[in-house]
Amino acid sequence: MNPHHLPPGAWLSGALGAFQPTDPPRAGSGPWQPTDPPRAATGPWQPTDPPRAATGPWQPTDPPRAAQQGAAAPMPTAAPFPWDGLDPHWVYHGADSLLAQALRRTRARILRASETRLPAAAIAEAARLGQPLQGSHLMRWASGFRVKAVSAELAGRFQVLDKTVWMIDPGNAKLKVPACQATAVFALPGALSGEQLLGDQIDQVLRAAVEREDRLPEILSQSTDFWPFFESFVGIRLGLAPRTGELLEVAFECLGLVLMALKNAVGARRPFQASTLVAPVIATPGHGALPSGHAAMAALSSELLHQLLYRHDAEATGRLDRLARRIAYNRVVAGVHFPADSQAGYLLGLQFGRLMAALADRQQPVPAAVRADQVFAQGHELPEDGPRPGLVAGKYKRTLAPNLAFLWQQAQLELDALRV
């Protein structure tokens, strides 16, 4: 076998005898290839060069031999693997592999051994600063994992039993056994019952269908995502406010869990299941009707934007509230919800937004509970231009959720900077 034309990895696998780093070079002439054994060279050692002959086998983690002779040299790279041509076969397998290889090569030529540790001054400064603000370590996390961590904290504060939402206060976390306290914060009546009431709800769905032609663009767009409608009124895109986007994602995820539990507890049917006269204009979701998820999420969005942006702007808050109500009623027009579903969902979303604000900001009061007899106190319909319920303060205990409070603060800061 011609040693100048060894197959890739042949000398590593024992062809022509097991090659040792201290052996004399086998390659004769021409540029050195990673598949060739090392050969003698002159000048400072480079990370891409083969190892020099020396006492004892050279290891990739060893300093370059030239450095022992007083010559400056960059740090070595990892030991070569069997190669296909000039590069390993996995280098350009995908964009991530290409970037990883490029970063590795760049770092190998820039970093020095003395730069691999923090200087003493930096270590002393870190010790002087002490513990970071609680929750601030989340800013070192990727966005998706930060959302999961905060969502887990917030979801742990709520429990649904039967048709009632309970808020759990963990008490003093320093105690070995925290003294938890549960408070009922929202309750629903049973599913729609009574022939007269159900007949009235079906009649309202059928009457609302006359508006489908006018509202169809809204209905179709909002069936999957209604946030652009809020952006059009606020004037701030979530792409420019990533922490606000994360806060909303946390809110939607946790309210979604509460919603599914309530829907399951109530077990209300959809309009088309109650009457064959109802022909929905969009696909009906495969879960219960009461409370309406779109109504709850829209009201939650309206309340959070009020808390973060328009706490002292009643006019802007009114616009967002009317938008939330219109989104809710569009689901009735579409034929997938009864008006009562929207009424219950709207009150749930409003209450959940106020509870989030109370858990994130000590200056915000806890809202009084919404009892089951209050949900339909004003009738089984959500007016599109009705008055926004005011916040009545409750008297139960509240302990801040630290991670939620931190993310809330970050969202508040970026919105203050982007305020239009």
C-alpha positions as a Markdown table, in Angstrom:
| # | Residue | x | y | z |
|---|---|---|---|---|
| 1 | Met | 0.0 | 0.0 | 0.0 |
| 2 | Asn | 1.3 | 3.4 | -1.0 |
| 3 | Pro | 1.6 | 5.5 | 2.3 |
| 4 | His | 1.0 | 8.7 | 0.3 |
| 5 | His | -2.5 | 7.4 | -0.6 |
| 6 | Leu | -3.9 | 5.9 | 2.6 |
| 7 | Pro | -7.7 | 5.7 | 2.9 |
| 8 | Pro | -9.3 | 8.0 | 5.5 |
| 9 | Gly | -8.4 | 6.8 | 9.0 |
| 10 | Ala | -6.2 | 4.0 | 7.9 |
| 11 | Trp | -3.2 | 5.0 | 10.0 |
| 12 | Leu | -5.5 | 5.4 | 13.0 |
| 13 | Ser | -6.9 | 1.9 | 12.6 |
| 14 | Gly | -3.5 | 0.2 | 12.4 |
| 15 | Ala | -2.7 | 0.1 | 8.6 |
| 16 | Leu | 1.0 | -0.3 | 8.0 |
| 17 | Gly | 1.3 | -1.0 | 11.7 |
| 18 | Ala | 0.0 | 1.0 | 14.7 |
| 19 | Phe | 1.4 | 4.5 | 14.4 |
| 20 | Gln | 2.5 | 6.2 | 17.5 |
| 21 | Pro | 2.8 | 10.1 | 17.9 |
| 22 | Thr | 6.5 | 9.6 | 18.6 |
| 23 | Asp | 7.2 | 7.7 | 15.4 |
| 24 | Pro | 9.0 | 9.4 | 12.5 |
| 25 | Pro | 6.6 | 10.9 | 9.8 |
| 26 | Arg | 5.5 | 8.6 | 7.0 |
| 27 | Ala | 4.2 | 11.2 | 4.6 |
| 28 | Gly | 6.8 | 12.1 | 2.1 |
| 29 | Ser | 5.8 | 15.4 | 0.3 |
| 30 | Gly | 2.9 | 17.7 | -0.4 |
| 31 | Pro | 0.6 | 19.3 | 2.2 |
| 32 | Trp | -0.1 | 17.4 | 5.3 |
| 33 | Gln | -3.5 | 15.8 | 5.4 |
| 34 | Pro | -5.4 | 14.8 | 8.6 |
| 35 | Thr | -5.3 | 11.2 | 7.3 |
| 36 | Asp | -1.5 | 11.3 | 7.2 |
| 37 | Pro | 0.7 | 10.5 | 10.2 |
| 38 | Pro | 2.6 | 13.5 | 11.6 |
| 39 | Arg | 5.8 | 14.5 | 10.0 |
| 40 | Ala | 8.7 | 16.7 | 11.1 |
| 41 | Ala | 8.1 | 20.5 | 10.6 |
| 42 | Thr | 9.8 | 23.8 | 11.4 |
| 43 | Gly | 8.5 | 27.0 | 12.8 |
| 44 | Pro | 6.0 | 27.6 | 15.5 |
| 45 | Trp | 3.5 | 24.8 | 16.0 |
| 46 | Gln | -0.1 | 25.6 | 14.8 |
| 47 | Pro | -3.3 | 23.8 | 16.0 |
| 48 | Thr | -3.8 | 22.4 | 12.6 |
| 49 | Asp | -0.3 | 20.8 | 12.5 |
| 50 | Pro | 0.3 | 17.2 | 13.4 |
| 51 | Pro | 1.9 | 16.6 | 16.8 |
| 52 | Arg | 5.7 | 17.0 | 17.0 |
| 53 | Ala | 7.9 | 14.1 | 18.0 |
| 54 | Ala | 8.7 | 14.4 | 21.7 |
| 55 | Thr | 9.2 | 12.4 | 24.8 |
| 56 | Gly | 6.0 | 10.5 | 25.5 |
| 57 | Pro | 2.8 | 10.5 | 23.4 |
| 58 | Trp | 1.4 | 14.0 | 22.7 |
| 59 | Gln | -2.2 | 14.5 | 24.0 |
| 60 | Pro | -4.6 | 17.1 | 22.4 |
| 61 | Thr | -4.9 | 18.8 | 25.8 |
| 62 | Asp | -1.1 | 19.2 | 26.1 |
| 63 | Pro | 0.4 | 22.6 | 25.4 |
| 64 | Pro | 2.2 | 22.9 | 22.1 |
| 65 | Arg | 5.8 | 21.6 | 22.1 |
| 66 | Ala | 7.0 | 24.9 | 20.7 |
| 67 | Ala | 5.8 | 26.7 | 23.8 |
| 68 | Gln | 8.2 | 24.6 | 25.9 |
| 69 | Gln | 11.0 | 26.1 | 23.8 |
| 70 | Gly | 9.9 | 29.7 | 24.5 |
| 71 | Ala | 8.0 | 30.3 | 21.2 |
| 72 | Ala | 4.5 | 31.8 | 21.4 |
| 73 | Ala | 1.9 | 29.5 | 20.0 |
| 74 | Pro | -2.0 | 29.3 | 20.1 |
| 75 | Met | -3.8 | 26.6 | 22.0 |
| 76 | Pro | -4.2 | 23.3 | 20.3 |
| 77 | Thr | -7.6 | 22.1 | 19.0 |
| 78 | Ala | -9.1 | 18.7 | 19.6 |
| 79 | Ala | -7.5 | 15.5 | 18.2 |
| 80 | Pro | -8.3 | 14.7 | 14.6 |
| 81 | Phe | -11.0 | 12.1 | 13.8 |
| 82 | Pro | -11.2 | 10.1 | 10.6 |
| 83 | Trp | -11.8 | 12.6 | 7.9 |
| 84 | Asp | -13.6 | 12.5 | 4.5 |
| 85 | Gly | -11.4 | 14.8 | 2.4 |
| 86 | Leu | -10.5 | 18.0 | 4.2 |
| 87 | Asp | -13.4 | 18.1 | 6.7 |
| 88 | Pro | -15.3 | 15.5 | 8.7 |
| 89 | His | -18.4 | 14.3 | 7.1 |
| 90 | Trp | -20.6 | 15.7 | 9.9 |
| 91 | Val | -19.3 | 19.4 | 9.6 |
| 92 | Tyr | -21.8 | 20.6 | 7.0 |
| 93 | His | -24.7 | 18.2 | 7.9 |
| 94 | Gly | -26.8 | 21.2 | 9.0 |
| 95 | Ala | -26.7 | 24.9 | 9.9 |
| 96 | Asp | -26.2 | 24.1 | 13.6 |
| 97 | Ser | -23.3 | 21.7 | 12.9 |
| 98 | Leu | -21.6 | 24.2 | 10.6 |
| 99 | Leu | -21.9 | 27.1 | 13.2 |
| 100 | Ala | -20.6 | 24.9 | 16.0 |
| 101 | Gln | -17.6 | 23.9 | 13.9 |
| 102 | Ala | -17.0 | 27.5 | 12.9 |
| 103 | Leu | -17.2 | 28.7 | 16.5 |
| 104 | Arg | -14.8 | 26.0 | 17.6 |
| 105 | Arg | -12.2 | 26.9 | 15.0 |
| 106 | Thr | -12.5 | 30.6 | 15.8 |
| 107 | Arg | -12.1 | 30.1 | 19.5 |
| 108 | Ala | -9.1 | 27.9 | 19.1 |
| 109 | Arg | -7.2 | 30.7 | 17.3 |
| 110 | Ile | -8.3 | 33.5 | 19.6 |
| 111 | Leu | -8.3 | 32.1 | 23.2 |
| 112 | Arg | -5.2 | 31.7 | 25.2 |
| 113 | Ala | -4.6 | 29.5 | 28.2 |
| 114 | Ser | -4.4 | 32.5 | 30.5 |
| 115 | Glu | -7.9 | 33.6 | 29.3 |
| 116 | Thr | -9.8 | 30.5 | 30.4 |
| 117 | Arg | -10.4 | 31.7 | 33.9 |
| 118 | Leu | -12.0 | 34.8 | 35.5 |
| 119 | Pro | -9.5 | 37.3 | 36.7 |
| 120 | Ala | -9.3 | 37.8 | 40.5 |
| 121 | Ala | -10.8 | 41.3 | 40.2 |
| 122 | Ala | -13.9 | 39.9 | 38.5 |
| 123 | Ile | -14.3 | 37.2 | 41.1 |
| 124 | Ala | -14.0 | 39.7 | 43.9 |
| 125 | Glu | -16.6 | 42.0 | 42.3 |
| 126 | Ala | -19.1 | 39.1 | 41.9 |
| 127 | Ala | -18.7 | 38.3 | 45.7 |
| 128 | Arg | -19.2 | 42.0 | 46.6 |
| 129 | Leu | -22.5 | 42.2 | 44.7 |
| 130 | Gly | -23.9 | 39.3 | 46.7 |
| 131 | Gln | -27.1 | 37.5 | 45.7 |
| 132 | Pro | -28.9 | 38.6 | 42.6 |
| 133 | Leu | -32.5 | 39.8 | 42.6 |
| 134 | Gln | -34.8 | 36.8 | 43.1 |
| 135 | Gly | -35.9 | 35.6 | 39.7 |
| 136 | Ser | -33.2 | 37.5 | 37.8 |
| 137 | His | -31.3 | 34.2 | 37.0 |
| 138 | Leu | -34.2 | 33.5 | 34.6 |
| 139 | Met | -32.8 | 36.1 | 32.3 |
| 140 | Arg | -29.9 | 33.7 | 31.6 |
| 141 | Trp | -32.4 | 31.1 | 30.3 |
| 142 | Ala | -33.8 | 30.7 | 26.9 |
| 143 | Ser | -37.2 | 32.3 | 26.5 |
| 144 | Gly | -39.2 | 29.0 | 26.2 |
| 145 | Phe | -37.8 | 27.6 | 29.4 |
| 146 | Arg | -38.2 | 30.9 | 31.2 |
| 147 | Val | -41.9 | 30.8 | 30.3 |
| 148 | Lys | -42.2 | 27.2 | 31.6 |
| 149 | Ala | -40.6 | 28.1 | 34.9 |
| 150 | Val | -42.9 | 31.1 | 35.6 |
| 151 | Ser | -45.9 | 29.2 | 34.3 |
| 152 | Ala | -45.2 | 26.4 | 36.8 |
| 153 | Glu | -45.0 | 28.9 | 39.6 |
| 154 | Leu | -48.3 | 30.6 | 38.7 |
| 155 | Ala | -50.2 | 27.4 | 37.9 |
| 156 | Gly | -49.2 | 26.1 | 41.4 |
| 157 | Arg | -51.2 | 29.0 | 42.9 |
| 158 | Phe | -54.6 | 27.8 | 41.5 |
| 159 | Gln | -56.7 | 24.7 | 41.9 |
| 160 | Val | -60.1 | 23.9 | 40.5 |
| 161 | Leu | -62.5 | 21.8 | 42.5 |
| 162 | Asp | -65.9 | 21.2 | 41.0 |
| 163 | Lys | -66.9 | 24.6 | 39.6 |
| 164 | Thr | -64.8 | 26.7 | 41.8 |
| 165 | Val | -61.3 | 28.2 | 41.3 |
| 166 | Trp | -59.3 | 28.4 | 44.5 |
| 167 | Met | -56.1 | 30.5 | 44.9 |
| 168 | Ile | -53.5 | 28.8 | 47.1 |
| 169 | Asp | -51.3 | 31.0 | 49.2 |
| 170 | Pro | -48.1 | 29.1 | 50.2 |
| 171 | Gly | -47.5 | 31.2 | 53.3 |
| 172 | Asn | -44.0 | 31.5 | 54.7 |
| 173 | Ala | -41.6 | 29.6 | 52.4 |
| 174 | Lys | -39.0 | 29.5 | 55.2 |
| 175 | Leu | -41.0 | 27.1 | 57.2 |
| 176 | Lys | -40.4 | 23.4 | 56.8 |
| 177 | Val | -44.1 | 22.9 | 56.4 |
| 178 | Pro | -45.6 | 26.1 | 54.9 |
| 179 | Ala | -49.0 | 27.0 | 56.2 |
| 180 | Cys | -51.0 | 27.0 | 53.0 |
| 181 | Gln | -54.3 | 28.9 | 52.8 |
| 182 | Ala | -56.9 | 28.4 | 50.0 |
| 183 | Thr | -59.4 | 31.1 | 49.0 |
| 184 | Ala | -62.3 | 30.7 | 46.6 |
| 185 | Val | -61.8 | 33.4 | 44.0 |
| 186 | Phe | -64.2 | 32.4 | 41.2 |
| 187 | Ala | -67.2 | 30.1 | 41.0 |
| 188 | Leu | -69.6 | 29.1 | 38.2 |
| 189 | Pro | -73.2 | 27.9 | 38.4 |
| 190 | Gly | -74.2 | 24.7 | 36.8 |
| 191 | Ala | -74.7 | 24.1 | 33.1 |
| 192 | Leu | -77.6 | 25.8 | 31.4 |
| 193 | Ser | -80.7 | 24.1 | 32.5 |
| 194 | Gly | -84.4 | 24.6 | 32.0 |
| 195 | Glu | -86.2 | 24.4 | 28.6 |
| 196 | Gln | -87.1 | 28.1 | 28.6 |
| 197 | Leu | -83.6 | 29.3 | 29.4 |
| 198 | Leu | -81.9 | 27.0 | 26.9 |
| 199 | Gly | -84.5 | 27.9 | 24.2 |
| 200 | Asp | -83.7 | 31.6 | 24.7 |
| 201 | Gln | -80.0 | 31.0 | 24.4 |
| 202 | Ile | -80.5 | 29.0 | 21.1 |
| 203 | Asp | -82.7 | 31.8 | 19.8 |
| 204 | Gln | -80.0 | 34.4 | 20.5 |
| 205 | Val | -77.4 | 32.3 | 18.6 |
| 206 | Leu | -79.8 | 32.0 | 15.6 |
| 207 | Arg | -80.5 | 35.7 | 15.6 |
| 208 | Ala | -76.8 | 36.6 | 15.9 |
| 209 | Ala | -76.1 | 34.6 | 12.7 |
| 210 | Val | -77.5 | 37.5 | 10.6 |
| 211 | Glu | -74.2 | 39.4 | 11.3 |
| 212 | Arg | -72.0 | 36.6 | 9.9 |
| 213 | Glu | -71.4 | 38.3 | 6.5 |
| 214 | Asp | -70.2 | 41.5 | 8.1 |
| 215 | Arg | -68.1 | 39.8 | 10.8 |
| 216 | Leu | -66.7 | 36.8 | 8.8 |
| 217 | Pro | -63.2 | 38.3 | 8.3 |
| 218 | Glu | -62.9 | 38.9 | 12.1 |
| 219 | Ile | -64.4 | 35.4 | 12.9 |
| 220 | Leu | -62.0 | 33.6 | 10.7 |
| 221 | Ser | -58.9 | 35.6 | 11.8 |
| 222 | Gln | -59.7 | 35.4 | 15.5 |
| 223 | Ser | -60.4 | 31.6 | 15.4 |
| 224 | Thr | -56.6 | 31.0 | 15.7 |
| 225 | Asp | -55.1 | 34.3 | 16.9 |
| 226 | Phe | -56.8 | 37.5 | 18.1 |
| 227 | Trp | -53.7 | 39.3 | 19.4 |
| 228 | Pro | -53.1 | 41.4 | 16.2 |
| 229 | Phe | -56.4 | 43.1 | 17.0 |
| 230 | Phe | -55.0 | 44.2 | 20.4 |
| 231 | Glu | -51.8 | 45.3 | 18.8 |
| 232 | Ser | -53.7 | 47.5 | 16.4 |
| 233 | Phe | -55.1 | 49.5 | 19.3 |
| 234 | Val | -52.0 | 49.4 | 21.5 |
| 235 | Gly | -49.5 | 50.3 | 18.8 |
| 236 | Ile | -46.8 | 48.0 | 20.2 |
| 237 | Arg | -45.8 | 44.8 | 18.5 |
| 238 | Leu | -44.8 | 41.9 | 20.7 |
| 239 | Gly | -41.7 | 41.4 | 18.5 |
| 240 | Leu | -40.4 | 44.7 | 20.1 |
| 241 | Ala | -41.5 | 43.7 | 23.6 |
| 242 | Pro | -40.3 | 40.1 | 24.1 |
| 243 | Arg | -40.7 | 40.1 | 27.9 |
| 244 | Thr | -44.4 | 41.2 | 27.5 |
| 245 | Gly | -44.9 | 38.4 | 25.1 |
| 246 | Glu | -43.5 | 35.9 | 27.6 |
| 247 | Leu | -45.8 | 37.3 | 30.3 |
| 248 | Leu | -48.8 | 36.9 | 28.0 |
| 249 | Glu | -47.7 | 33.4 | 27.2 |
| 250 | Val | -47.5 | 32.5 | 30.9 |
| 251 | Ala | -51.0 | 34.1 | 31.4 |
| 252 | Phe | -52.6 | 32.2 | 28.5 |
| 253 | Glu | -51.0 | 28.9 | 29.5 |
| 254 | Cys | -52.2 | 29.0 | 33.1 |
| 255 | Leu | -55.7 | 30.4 | 32.3 |
| 256 | Gly | -56.0 | 27.6 | 29.7 |
| 257 | Leu | -55.5 | 25.0 | 32.4 |
| 258 | Val | -58.1 | 26.6 | 34.6 |
| 259 | Leu | -60.5 | 26.9 | 31.7 |
| 260 | Met | -60.3 | 23.2 | 30.8 |
| 261 | Ala | -60.9 | 22.2 | 34.4 |
| 262 | Leu | -64.0 | 24.4 | 34.6 |
| 263 | Lys | -65.3 | 23.3 | 31.2 |
| 264 | Asn | -65.0 | 19.7 | 32.3 |
| 265 | Ala | -66.7 | 20.4 | 35.7 |
| 266 | Val | -69.6 | 22.2 | 34.1 |
| 267 | Gly | -70.0 | 19.9 | 31.1 |
| 268 | Ala | -72.0 | 22.4 | 29.0 |
| 269 | Arg | -72.9 | 21.4 | 25.4 |
| 270 | Arg | -72.2 | 23.4 | 22.3 |
| 271 | Pro | -75.0 | 25.2 | 20.4 |
| 272 | Phe | -75.0 | 22.7 | 17.5 |
| 273 | Gln | -75.3 | 19.9 | 20.1 |
| 274 | Ala | -78.4 | 21.5 | 21.6 |
| 275 | Ser | -80.2 | 22.3 | 18.4 |
| 276 | Thr | -80.0 | 21.1 | 14.8 |
| 277 | Leu | -81.0 | 24.6 | 13.6 |
| 278 | Val | -77.5 | 25.9 | 14.5 |
| 279 | Ala | -75.0 | 25.6 | 11.7 |
| 280 | Pro | -71.6 | 27.0 | 12.8 |
| 281 | Val | -69.6 | 28.9 | 10.2 |
| 282 | Ile | -66.3 | 27.5 | 11.6 |
| 283 | Ala | -65.3 | 24.2 | 13.1 |
| 284 | Thr | -66.6 | 23.8 | 16.7 |
| 285 | Pro | -63.8 | 23.1 | 19.2 |
| 286 | Gly | -63.8 | 19.6 | 20.7 |
| 287 | His | -64.4 | 20.6 | 24.3 |
| 288 | Gly | -67.2 | 22.0 | 26.5 |
| 289 | Ala | -68.7 | 25.4 | 25.9 |
| 290 | Leu | -69.0 | 27.1 | 29.3 |
| 291 | Pro | -67.0 | 29.2 | 30.0 |
| 292 | Ser | -65.9 | 30.6 | 26.6 |
| 293 | Gly | -62.1 | 30.4 | 26.1 |
| 294 | His | -62.0 | 33.2 | 23.6 |
| 295 | Ala | -64.0 | 35.5 | 25.9 |
| 296 | Ala | -61.7 | 34.6 | 28.8 |
| 297 | Met | -58.5 | 35.1 | 26.9 |
| 298 | Ala | -59.6 | 38.4 | 25.4 |
| 299 | Ala | -60.7 | 39.8 | 28.7 |
| 300 | Leu | -57.4 | 38.6 | 30.2 |
| 301 | Ser | -55.5 | 40.4 | 27.5 |
| 302 | Ser | -57.5 | 43.6 | 28.0 |
| 303 | Glu | -57.0 | 43.5 | 31.8 |
| 304 | Leu | -53.2 | 42.9 | 31.6 |
| 305 | Leu | -52.7 | 45.7 | 29.1 |
| 306 | His | -54.8 | 48.0 | 31.4 |
| 307 | Gln | -52.5 | 47.1 | 34.3 |
| 308 | Leu | -49.3 | 47.5 | 32.4 |
| 309 | Leu | -50.1 | 50.4 | 30.1 |
| 310 | Tyr | -53.3 | 52.2 | 30.8 |
| 311 | Arg | -53.9 | 52.1 | 34.6 |
| 312 | His | -54.5 | 55.9 | 34.5 |
| 313 | Asp | -56.1 | 56.0 | 31.1 |
| 314 | Ala | -59.8 | 55.2 | 31.3 |
| 315 | Glu | -60.4 | 55.9 | 27.6 |
| 316 | Ala | -57.8 | 53.5 | 26.3 |
| 317 | Thr | -58.9 | 50.9 | 28.8 |
| 318 | Gly | -62.5 | 51.3 | 27.6 |
| 319 | Arg | -61.4 | 50.6 | 24.0 |
| 320 | Leu | -59.6 | 47.4 | 25.0 |
| 321 | Asp | -62.6 | 46.3 | 27.0 |
| 322 | Arg | -65.0 | 46.8 | 24.0 |
| 323 | Leu | -62.6 | 44.9 | 21.8 |
| 324 | Ala | -62.6 | 41.9 | 24.2 |
| 325 | Arg | -66.4 | 42.0 | 24.3 |
| 326 | Arg | -66.6 | 42.0 | 20.5 |
| 327 | Ile | -64.2 | 39.1 | 20.2 |
| 328 | Ala | -66.4 | 37.2 | 22.6 |
| 329 | Tyr | -69.6 | 38.0 | 20.7 |
| 330 | Asn | -68.0 | 37.0 | 17.4 |
| 331 | Arg | -67.9 | 33.4 | 18.7 |
| 332 | Val | -71.7 | 33.6 | 19.3 |
| 333 | Val | -72.2 | 35.0 | 15.8 |
| 334 | Ala | -70.0 | 32.1 | 14.5 |
| 335 | Gly | -72.4 | 29.6 | 16.1 |
| 336 | Val | -69.9 | 27.9 | 18.5 |
| 337 | His | -70.9 | 29.6 | 21.8 |
| 338 | Phe | -74.0 | 30.6 | 23.7 |
| 339 | Pro | -74.1 | 34.2 | 25.0 |
| 340 | Ala | -73.9 | 32.8 | 28.5 |
| 341 | Asp | -70.6 | 31.2 | 27.7 |
| 342 | Ser | -69.2 | 34.5 | 26.7 |
| 343 | Gln | -70.5 | 36.2 | 29.9 |
| 344 | Ala | -68.9 | 33.6 | 32.1 |
| 345 | Gly | -65.6 | 33.6 | 30.2 |
| 346 | Tyr | -65.4 | 37.3 | 30.2 |
| 347 | Leu | -65.7 | 37.5 | 34.0 |
| 348 | Leu | -63.2 | 34.7 | 34.5 |
| 349 | Gly | -60.6 | 36.4 | 32.3 |
| 350 | Leu | -61.0 | 39.7 | 34.0 |
| 351 | Gln | -60.7 | 38.1 | 37.4 |
| 352 | Phe | -57.6 | 36.1 | 36.4 |
| 353 | Gly | -55.9 | 39.2 | 35.1 |
| 354 | Arg | -56.5 | 41.0 | 38.4 |
| 355 | Leu | -55.3 | 38.0 | 40.4 |
| 356 | Met | -52.1 | 37.9 | 38.3 |
| 357 | Ala | -51.5 | 41.6 | 38.9 |
| 358 | Ala | -52.0 | 41.1 | 42.7 |
| 359 | Leu | -49.5 | 38.2 | 42.7 |
| 360 | Ala | -46.9 | 40.2 | 40.7 |
| 361 | Asp | -47.2 | 43.7 | 42.2 |
| 362 | Arg | -47.5 | 44.3 | 45.9 |
| 363 | Gln | -49.2 | 47.7 | 45.2 |
| 364 | Gln | -52.2 | 46.0 | 43.5 |
| 365 | Pro | -55.1 | 44.9 | 45.8 |
| 366 | Val | -56.4 | 41.4 | 45.6 |
| 367 | Pro | -59.8 | 41.3 | 43.9 |
| 368 | Ala | -62.9 | 40.2 | 45.8 |
| 369 | Ala | -64.2 | 36.7 | 44.8 |
| 370 | Val | -66.7 | 36.3 | 42.0 |
| 371 | Arg | -69.4 | 34.1 | 43.4 |
| 372 | Ala | -71.6 | 31.8 | 41.3 |
| 373 | Asp | -74.7 | 33.9 | 41.8 |
| 374 | Gln | -72.8 | 37.0 | 40.4 |
| 375 | Val | -71.8 | 35.5 | 37.1 |
| 376 | Phe | -75.3 | 35.8 | 35.5 |
| 377 | Ala | -76.6 | 38.5 | 37.8 |
| 378 | Gln | -76.9 | 40.9 | 34.9 |
| 379 | Gly | -78.5 | 38.4 | 32.5 |
| 380 | His | -77.2 | 35.6 | 30.3 |
| 381 | Glu | -75.7 | 37.9 | 27.7 |
| 382 | Leu | -72.5 | 40.0 | 27.4 |
| 383 | Pro | -73.3 | 43.4 | 25.9 |
| 384 | Glu | -70.7 | 44.6 | 23.4 |
| 385 | Asp | -70.8 | 48.1 | 24.9 |
| 386 | Gly | -71.5 | 47.4 | 28.5 |
| 387 | Pro | -69.8 | 48.9 | 31.6 |
| 388 | Arg | -66.5 | 47.4 | 32.6 |
| 389 | Pro | -66.8 | 45.9 | 36.1 |
| 390 | Gly | -64.8 | 47.8 | 38.6 |
| 391 | Leu | -62.3 | 46.2 | 40.9 |
| 392 | Val | -63.6 | 45.5 | 44.4 |
| 393 | Ala | -60.8 | 44.7 | 46.9 |
| 394 | Gly | -60.9 | 41.4 | 48.8 |
| 395 | Lys | -59.6 | 40.9 | 52.3 |
| 396 | Tyr | -57.8 | 37.5 | 51.9 |
| 397 | Lys | -54.1 | 36.8 | 52.2 |
| 398 | Arg | -51.8 | 37.2 | 49.2 |
| 399 | Thr | -48.1 | 36.3 | 48.9 |
| 400 | Leu | -46.2 | 37.5 | 45.9 |
| 401 | Ala | -45.0 | 35.0 | 43.3 |
| 402 | Pro | -41.4 | 36.0 | 42.9 |
| 403 | Asn | -40.6 | 34.8 | 39.4 |
| 404 | Leu | -43.9 | 36.2 | 38.1 |
| 405 | Ala | -43.1 | 39.5 | 39.9 |
| 406 | Phe | -39.7 | 39.6 | 38.2 |
| 407 | Leu | -41.1 | 38.9 | 34.7 |
| 408 | Trp | -43.9 | 41.4 | 35.3 |
| 409 | Gln | -41.3 | 44.1 | 36.2 |
| 410 | Gln | -39.3 | 43.3 | 33.1 |
| 411 | Ala | -42.4 | 43.6 | 30.9 |
| 412 | Gln | -43.3 | 46.9 | 32.6 |
| 413 | Leu | -39.9 | 48.4 | 32.0 |
| 414 | Glu | -39.9 | 47.6 | 28.3 |
| 415 | Leu | -43.4 | 48.8 | 27.8 |
| 416 | Asp | -42.5 | 52.1 | 29.5 |
| 417 | Ala | -39.7 | 52.5 | 27.0 |
| 418 | Leu | -42.0 | 51.7 | 24.0 |
| 419 | Arg | -45.0 | 53.6 | 25.2 |
| 420 | Val | -46.8 | 55.3 | 22.3 |
